[in-house]
Structure formats: C-alpha cells, structure tokens
Amino acid sequence: MKSEYALENLQTMARELIKEVGEDPDREGLKATPVRWSKSMRHLTSGYHVDIEQLVNRALFKSDSSEIVLVKDIELYSLCEHHLLPFYGKAHVAYLPKGRIIGLSKIPRIVDAFARRLQVQERLTTQISQTLMDVLKPHGVAVIIEASHLCMMMRGVEKQNSRAITSSMLGEFRENPKTRQELLALLGGFNGRS
C-alpha cells in the first residue's frame, strides 16, 4: 500500500488541478475534494498492488470436469490510460478445465485486479486471459469484454450509445471452432447484449 506521504502528494495535485481549472479549492464544496479524490484514486488504481498468486491462494482444486466453466456479466470499472476517464462494462470469462478448477469468486477478483489500473480495454482483456491460462493451465481460456468509454461519450466523438467489444481466445477456444461456438451459444449468441 502506498504511504501517507504519497496520499498527501495526490491531495496537493488535486488542489493544484482545482486552481488550474479556475476554481477556488477553499470554496465550501471543494474544500474536502482533494482528500476524497486522493482516496478515490488510491482505490481505483489498487490493482497495481495485487499479487495474483496471493489472490488465488489455494483456491485451485482437482477436478475431472472437462466442460466449459463460464462466469458472465462480471461488472468492471477502470480508468482509460489515455484520458484518465472511466470505462465500465462487463467481462465474460470462460475456461476449459484440465485436471483442476479455480474457486468461482477468484475470477471476478482477477478481473478487478487488472481493471483497477490505468488501462486500455484491449490489454485488460489479454491480461485476464493470460493470467488464467498461466494459473490454471487449462485446455483453453476465453475472455470477452464489452464496455462503454466516457472518453468517447463525454468528449471527442461524443457517441453516447457506443460500446467496445474485445475478446481473447486461447487454446481450444482459439483452435476449435466448435468449442468457440458452444461458448457463444452460452452467451446467448453474443449479440452484444447478454
């Protein structure tokens, strides 16, 4: 965890930012904003301090299961590294076990560990899939993320209803079209709205 000194640095930066945009950091509504913002940034970037091995922590279990395991609609919130604006959406994570399974609650925790960093959606998708591949050594992993980006909604092109969809298919999900089709059927044909 970052030191209190770093938290004070964030508060100083927030205060300076408030001044730079033409506001008074001592105004009643803004007085406590630097403290609130610094705590918020610490939480929103807490993924940098997550040790995946410790997160998984003996939640791997022997299993003869060989069918698709899917955890879908995992809410995620992240910060775009290009504009420091939020993007949010859902992750759908699947794997084909090969001798062992992972505790289901660990999958959303892995998603959060990578989402709580400065990110681009493309990298986030591959980090989740590669981590599960490394940890589980399954027959395959598939991660699909659909997200709305405030950098596209509030500024730039200002497209309110646009969503980005990224996928990372590894192992059997990449190599075997039948396995991929079975996953997409489980996701409701994946029409973008699950």
Contacts in CASP RR format, 6 or more apart in sequence:
PFRMAT RR
TARGET T0000
AUTHOR 0000-0000-0000
METHOD contacts of the structure
MODEL  1
MKSEYALENLQTMARELIKEVGEDPDREGLKATPVRWSKSMRHLTSGYHV
DIEQLVNRALFKSDSSEIVLVKDIELYSLCEHHLLPFYGKAHVAYLPKGR
IIGLSKIPRIVDAFARRLQVQERLTTQISQTLMDVLKPHGVAVIIEASHL
CMMMRGVEKQNSRAITSSMLGEFRENPKTRQELLALLGGFNGRS
1 49 0 8 1.000
2 42 0 8 1.000
2 49 0 8 1.000
7 38 0 8 1.000
7 39 0 8 1.000
7 42 0 8 1.000
8 38 0 8 1.000
10 34 0 8 1.000
10 37 0 8 1.000
10 38 0 8 1.000
10 41 0 8 1.000
10 42 0 8 1.000
11 34 0 8 1.000
11 35 0 8 1.000
11 37 0 8 1.000
11 38 0 8 1.000
12 34 0 8 1.000
14 33 0 8 1.000
14 34 0 8 1.000
14 37 0 8 1.000
14 38 0 8 1.000
15 25 0 8 1.000
15 34 0 8 1.000
18 24 0 8 1.000
18 25 0 8 1.000
18 30 0 8 1.000
18 33 0 8 1.000
18 34 0 8 1.000
19 25 0 8 1.000
23 30 0 8 1.000
24 30 0 8 1.000
25 31 0 8 1.000
25 33 0 8 1.000
25 34 0 8 1.000
43 116 0 8 1.000
44 77 0 8 1.000
44 79 0 8 1.000
44 116 0 8 1.000
45 79 0 8 1.000
45 116 0 8 1.000
45 117 0 8 1.000
45 118 0 8 1.000
46 116 0 8 1.000
47 112 0 8 1.000
47 113 0 8 1.000
47 114 0 8 1.000
47 115 0 8 1.000
47 116 0 8 1.000
47 117 0 8 1.000
48 116 0 8 1.000
48 117 0 8 1.000
50 113 0 8 1.000
50 116 0 8 1.000
52 110 0 8 1.000
52 113 0 8 1.000
52 131 0 8 1.000
52 135 0 8 1.000
55 106 0 8 1.000
55 109 0 8 1.000
55 110 0 8 1.000
55 113 0 8 1.000
56 102 0 8 1.000
56 106 0 8 1.000
56 135 0 8 1.000
59 102 0 8 1.000
59 103 0 8 1.000
59 105 0 8 1.000
59 106 0 8 1.000
60 100 0 8 1.000
60 101 0 8 1.000
60 102 0 8 1.000
60 103 0 8 1.000
60 135 0 8 1.000
60 136 0 8 1.000
61 100 0 8 1.000
61 101 0 8 1.000
61 102 0 8 1.000
61 103 0 8 1.000
62 99 0 8 1.000
62 100 0 8 1.000
63 97 0 8 1.000
63 99 0 8 1.000
63 100 0 8 1.000
63 101 0 8 1.000
64 99 0 8 1.000
65 97 0 8 1.000
65 99 0 8 1.000
65 101 0 8 1.000
66 96 0 8 1.000
66 97 0 8 1.000
66 98 0 8 1.000
66 139 0 8 1.000
67 96 0 8 1.000
67 97 0 8 1.000
68 94 0 8 1.000
68 95 0 8 1.000
68 96 0 8 1.000
68 179 0 8 1.000
68 182 0 8 1.000
68 183 0 8 1.000
68 186 0 8 1.000
69 94 0 8 1.000
69 95 0 8 1.000
69 96 0 8 1.000
69 97 0 8 1.000
69 101 0 8 1.000
69 104 0 8 1.000
70 92 0 8 1.000
70 93 0 8 1.000
70 94 0 8 1.000
70 183 0 8 1.000
70 186 0 8 1.000
70 187 0 8 1.000
71 92 0 8 1.000
71 93 0 8 1.000
71 94 0 8 1.000
71 104 0 8 1.000
71 107 0 8 1.000
71 108 0 8 1.000
72 90 0 8 1.000
72 92 0 8 1.000
72 93 0 8 1.000
72 186 0 8 1.000
72 187 0 8 1.000
72 194 0 8 1.000
73 90 0 8 1.000
73 92 0 8 1.000
73 194 0 8 1.000
74 90 0 8 1.000
74 91 0 8 1.000
74 92 0 8 1.000
74 93 0 8 1.000
74 107 0 8 1.000
74 108 0 8 1.000
74 111 0 8 1.000
75 88 0 8 1.000
75 89 0 8 1.000
75 90 0 8 1.000
76 88 0 8 1.000
76 89 0 8 1.000
76 90 0 8 1.000
76 91 0 8 1.000
76 111 0 8 1.000
76 112 0 8 1.000
76 115 0 8 1.000
76 124 0 8 1.000
76 145 0 8 1.000
76 147 0 8 1.000
77 86 0 8 1.000
77 87 0 8 1.000
77 88 0 8 1.000
77 89 0 8 1.000
77 115 0 8 1.000
77 116 0 8 1.000
78 86 0 8 1.000
78 87 0 8 1.000
78 88 0 8 1.000
78 115 0 8 1.000
78 116 0 8 1.000
78 117 0 8 1.000
78 119 0 8 1.000
78 121 0 8 1.000
78 124 0 8 1.000
78 147 0 8 1.000
79 85 0 8 1.000
79 86 0 8 1.000
79 87 0 8 1.000
79 117 0 8 1.000
79 118 0 8 1.000
79 119 0 8 1.000
80 86 0 8 1.000
80 87 0 8 1.000
80 118 0 8 1.000
80 119 0 8 1.000
80 120 0 8 1.000
80 149 0 8 1.000
80 150 0 8 1.000
80 151 0 8 1.000
81 118 0 8 1.000
81 119 0 8 1.000
81 120 0 8 1.000
82 120 0 8 1.000
82 151 0 8 1.000
83 151 0 8 1.000
83 155 0 8 1.000
84 118 0 8 1.000
85 149 0 8 1.000
85 150 0 8 1.000
85 151 0 8 1.000
85 154 0 8 1.000
85 155 0 8 1.000
86 150 0 8 1.000
87 119 0 8 1.000
87 121 0 8 1.000
87 147 0 8 1.000
87 148 0 8 1.000
87 149 0 8 1.000
87 150 0 8 1.000
87 151 0 8 1.000
87 164 0 8 1.000
88 147 0 8 1.000
88 148 0 8 1.000
89 145 0 8 1.000
89 146 0 8 1.000
89 147 0 8 1.000
89 148 0 8 1.000
89 163 0 8 1.000
90 145 0 8 1.000
90 146 0 8 1.000
90 147 0 8 1.000
90 194 0 8 1.000
91 111 0 8 1.000
91 128 0 8 1.000
91 143 0 8 1.000
91 144 0 8 1.000
91 145 0 8 1.000
92 142 0 8 1.000
92 143 0 8 1.000
92 144 0 8 1.000
92 145 0 8 1.000
92 187 0 8 1.000
92 194 0 8 1.000
93 107 0 8 1.000
93 110 0 8 1.000
93 111 0 8 1.000
93 128 0 8 1.000
93 129 0 8 1.000
93 132 0 8 1.000
93 141 0 8 1.000
93 142 0 8 1.000
93 143 0 8 1.000
94 141 0 8 1.000
94 142 0 8 1.000
94 143 0 8 1.000
94 173 0 8 1.000
94 183 0 8 1.000
94 186 0 8 1.000
95 102 0 8 1.000
95 132 0 8 1.000
95 136 0 8 1.000
95 138 0 8 1.000
95 139 0 8 1.000
95 140 0 8 1.000
95 141 0 8 1.000
95 142 0 8 1.000
96 138 0 8 1.000
96 139 0 8 1.000
96 140 0 8 1.000
96 141 0 8 1.000
96 172 0 8 1.000
96 173 0 8 1.000
96 179 0 8 1.000
97 136 0 8 1.000
97 138 0 8 1.000
97 139 0 8 1.000
98 136 0 8 1.000
98 137 0 8 1.000
98 138 0 8 1.000
98 139 0 8 1.000
100 136 0 8 1.000
100 137 0 8 1.000
101 136 0 8 1.000
102 132 0 8 1.000
102 135 0 8 1.000
102 136 0 8 1.000
107 132 0 8 1.000
110 128 0 8 1.000
110 131 0 8 1.000
110 132 0 8 1.000
111 128 0 8 1.000
114 124 0 8 1.000
114 127 0 8 1.000
114 128 0 8 1.000
114 131 0 8 1.000
115 124 0 8 1.000
121 145 0 8 1.000
121 147 0 8 1.000
121 149 0 8 1.000
121 164 0 8 1.000
121 166 0 8 1.000
122 166 0 8 1.000
124 145 0 8 1.000
124 166 0 8 1.000
125 143 0 8 1.000
125 144 0 8 1.000
125 145 0 8 1.000
125 166 0 8 1.000
125 167 0 8 1.000
125 168 0 8 1.000
126 143 0 8 1.000
126 168 0 8 1.000
128 143 0 8 1.000
128 168 0 8 1.000
129 141 0 8 1.000
129 142 0 8 1.000
129 143 0 8 1.000
129 168 0 8 1.000
129 169 0 8 1.000
129 170 0 8 1.000
130 168 0 8 1.000
130 170 0 8 1.000
132 138 0 8 1.000
132 141 0 8 1.000
132 143 0 8 1.000
133 140 0 8 1.000
133 141 0 8 1.000
133 170 0 8 1.000
133 171 0 8 1.000
139 171 0 8 1.000
139 172 0 8 1.000
140 170 0 8 1.000
140 171 0 8 1.000
140 172 0 8 1.000
140 173 0 8 1.000
140 174 0 8 1.000
141 168 0 8 1.000
141 169 0 8 1.000
141 170 0 8 1.000
141 171 0 8 1.000
141 173 0 8 1.000
142 167 0 8 1.000
142 168 0 8 1.000
142 169 0 8 1.000
142 170 0 8 1.000
142 173 0 8 1.000
142 180 0 8 1.000
142 183 0 8 1.000
143 167 0 8 1.000
143 168 0 8 1.000
144 165 0 8 1.000
144 166 0 8 1.000
144 167 0 8 1.000
144 187 0 8 1.000
144 190 0 8 1.000
145 164 0 8 1.000
145 165 0 8 1.000
145 166 0 8 1.000
145 167 0 8 1.000
146 163 0 8 1.000
146 164 0 8 1.000
146 165 0 8 1.000
146 192 0 8 1.000
147 163 0 8 1.000
147 164 0 8 1.000
148 162 0 8 1.000
148 163 0 8 1.000
148 164 0 8 1.000
149 162 0 8 1.000
149 164 0 8 1.000
152 158 0 8 1.000
152 159 0 8 1.000
152 162 0 8 1.000
153 159 0 8 1.000
153 160 0 8 1.000
153 162 0 8 1.000
163 192 0 8 1.000
165 192 0 8 1.000
169 180 0 8 1.000
172 179 0 8 1.000
173 179 0 8 1.000
173 180 0 8 1.000
173 183 0 8 1.000
174 180 0 8 1.000
184 190 0 8 1.000
187 194 0 8 1.000
188 194 0 8 1.000
END
